[in-house]
């Protein structure tokens, strides 16, 4: 069989192998197994073995090259006309248009009224709460702050779905001077913010890539981080979730209103629970060091302008909901002894203590309240109205107790 692999065939085989290795190691392994099987078959079952083997290698290489060219053309198309594939949903680019395009803020926010104490709220989808418009913790906090004098304290909600510390810092150092906050309030969600220390561009809610050009180019070494890879993986996730929800609804006889299917939701929480696994602390601490650098920059910005910085720790539902936690542990056979639900919080609070950053950890009161009152929407990972109201109450009491609200 090896006699058939002349220079031309070796070049074609190596080219095909490299292309498949870039896309998937499994695809490469399958290719090599098929190549071996065809080679053995040609060797033992045909008089014209050399020609058949050459034709197979040539045709297979042509097919793989065609697939590569098609992928490259689609990738170029996603750069030139991304919304042709993703629809007209607003993008997240780290610009003020992120807010104006969603109707959250207008340019008028840069005109701060005289004598007003302004709180700038930075956060992700918890801060926006799209499912309950105008019922997020910022809105309920405004209601409570009104007792200090109508119009004397205001909250500017600069929250944005699907972002993390990298985006918070991008907004603060780009627009902070114009927003003129007296206090900056950052909502850190443990479910994904440990990994979101970098400023990432999200296009159409299905494609993500670093804002930094060098890192963007480096991402092309990993196909799943290209626009095409991101687009396909997100679309598949949505499709699979919808399909599973339809199957569950058919079995129940009705749709129960959960945002995800039971299987998809448990899988999301399984992936998130790795930050609590004791054997995963090295990765968690590495990610946290990156986050800590970003938060330290925010602290320096605030200190230079005599602005108070408050970090709010938002727990993941896995930490709070005992029933959910039991389901995940049972389904994926995870030992409760392998987890430390408080270790990520300890990393954050220790950092805040060392850097004189005001910090409010919502985990203990949320754990206690969840025993009697559901605080999360059904299979969604976000708070319901009760959860948002509890968060607002805890934040209000903390700001008041720490005497962080300065009004004349």
Secondary structure, DSSP 8 states (H G I E B T S, - for coil): -GGG--HHHHHHHHHHHHHHHHH-HHHHHHHHHHHHHHHHHHHHH-SSHHHHHHHHHHHHHHHHHHHHHHHHHHHHHHHH-HHHHH-S---B-SSTHHHHTTTS--GGGGS--TT-EEEEEE-SHHHH-GGGTT-SHHHHHHHHHGGG-TTTEEEEE---TT--HHHHHHHHHHHHHHHT-SEEEEEEETTTGGG--S-EEEETTTEEEESSHHHHHHGGGSGGGSHHHHHHHHHHHHHHHHHHHHHHHHHHTS----SS-HHHHHHHHHHHGGGGBGGGHHHHHHHHHHHHHHHHHHHHHHHHTT-EEEEEEE--HHHH-HHHHHHHHHHTT--GGGB-TTHHHHHHHHHHHHTT-EEEE-HHHHHHHHTTS--B-TTTSSB-HHHHHHHHHHHHHHHHHTT-----
